[in-house]
Amino acid sequence: MPRRLLNCVKGATAIEYGLLAALLALVLVVALPALTHELRSNLVRAREGMKGKPCSSDPLAGGTQCG
């Protein structure tokens, strides 16, 4: 019986997967707020840049043009 337990790697594999999942969760917790803030500021700048500029859709001019 002890030899069989020494050769068993299922528990070690489960621990490794658990550690990888914990590391991924930590990376997401750290990275997502920074990415969310950057994306939000880019969208706000784009919205502010388009305020008051009428858009027209002209297929010959290459699509939608604003300003």
Secondary structure, 3 states (H helix, E strand, C coil): CHHHHHHCCHHHHHHHHHHHHHHHHHHHHHHHHHHHHHHHHHHHHHHHHHCCCCEEEEHHHCEEEEC
